[in-house]
């Protein structure tokens, strides 16, 4: 009540009651007096003054920086906040992409590695169906068709646990899809490479693809003749006549080794023709040959 | 104790419109009040100027959000009080300074009152500095800056009863410390 009394904040009733008490109580009169003096001392403190130049300093800080400084700050400050490691990773990654894009050999190599060894025509890809013996837990409701991006494959839409269980069966299928439906991002540079390559007959391109893939020849045989080296030259002429191409031709001691490809529909005639060059012994089943037949012939005396 | 003055008419509108002249007028008019509260709360002139500058910069940035329901001066005192209390609550500052020593380096204004007056003023400053922070801010706003109970309640976001209670306890603390100077 003393505080309110000192501040004249008592209502009339309380003020009268206090005055009535103070008339008969010397201690309270003395205490109130000392209380009032204390407050008076505080209120008599001289006001503090801000230091000289305060206004100028505040106004200068509040003034917007010149636009070039703001521009520089906006452009570079976020970059300087990036950790050095992140910047280094970005730099190395960018360099790798740049080198890859500037080196056609790298792109061609990657292209050939991705090319399917046998599959020439795109095969229809069936949606993944989990094996009957694999128990499939209750999966969350699949997203609606509208919520699924159009490029999403059925495999991608399957629940995660199902994808994990069927990963072994799906792995080749996923790779096949990636070959058949290249993304727009990597298709463009690949097309550019194709355009830069010199034009070549379809058979030759097919043969190059066939030989680049690892694996044994579809047909291997022995051609016995008097002059294997001269016979190799004659053999190469025959190959070209039947629309094929020679992939490799090299001496192997007294013998000569020729690796070649011919189209499957020309192979029977090709075989008959080379039988005229010498004694031809081959093991092949014409019904199971691929579209481009890889042939390895050993010419011996 | 300072006199409480109303805001000049149209002044808030000029500030909101981004008038640089109005902002400078504001700083010029309130610099000593804001600095005074800060230095009595923090007890360090350099720290007080830092806080006072920050108060005006915040006003400059956010004057568009000021709705004008309270006086501009009350808004300034509210920002100043909050920044000072936050600074006092920071662990770094608590570690650096002890409350009783807080006002030791604040230069007292020379009022030409002689040795005894200087002694009383020094004792009073030290007594204020030794008050708990939540009481100190109330007594500074009321007895030094002259705010009403309601203005203090608004600035500190407290109930008026809490303001009265803290003010009374603060004054009792000061009286106890200044007994020897009282007749």
Interface residues (C-beta under 8 A of the other chain):
Chain A: X2 X3 X4 X6 X7 X9 X34 X35 X37 X38 X39 X41 X42 X43 X44 X45 X46 X47 X48 X49 X50 X51 X54 X55 X57 X58 X59 X61 X62 X63
Chain B: X1 X2 X20 X23 X24 X27 X28 X31 X32 X34 X35 X36 X39 X40 X45 X49 X52 X53 X56 X57 X60 X108 X109 X111 X120 X121 X124 X125 X128 X139 X142 X143 X144 X149 X164 X167 X168 X171 X172 X174 X175 X178 X179 X181 X182 X183
